[in-house]
Amino acid sequence: PGRHDNKNNNGSSSSHHEEEIVGQCLYCSTPYDVFEPGCVCTVCRELTLVCPSCRQGLREYHCHIHAYLRNCYFTDLAPFTRSELESQQKELETLIADIAIGKKFKHKRKTLTKQHAKIS
């Protein structure tokens, strides 16, 4: 009672459900559905689905909401050259300018402005 034995009503095995992958990697869209403890969004700390191949080439991860920040928002700035940091700043400035007015983007502006100041 209460035990799931992967059998349908006629008693035959239904193992195809065991193999079903329901998610996909946020970077390459490969079917993948294993949340790894270290794969969290660098902006909001949300768990992200990142396949092993993509994890090898990335320093930090961005969830689907913060995907637009993949080139300019990083927690660890040490690995970047001065030129790369300047490029990140320019991109942040553009993003901040796009949401400069109104209460709707207050929190986004604050987040982006803090990151811009961190790079400076």
Secondary structure, 3 states (H helix, E strand, C coil): CCCCCCECCCCCECHHHCCCCCCECCCCCCECCCCCCCCEECCCCCECCCCHHHHHCCCCECCCCCHHHCCCCCCCCCCCCHHHHHHHHHHHHHHHHHCCCCCCCHHHHHHHHHHHHHHC
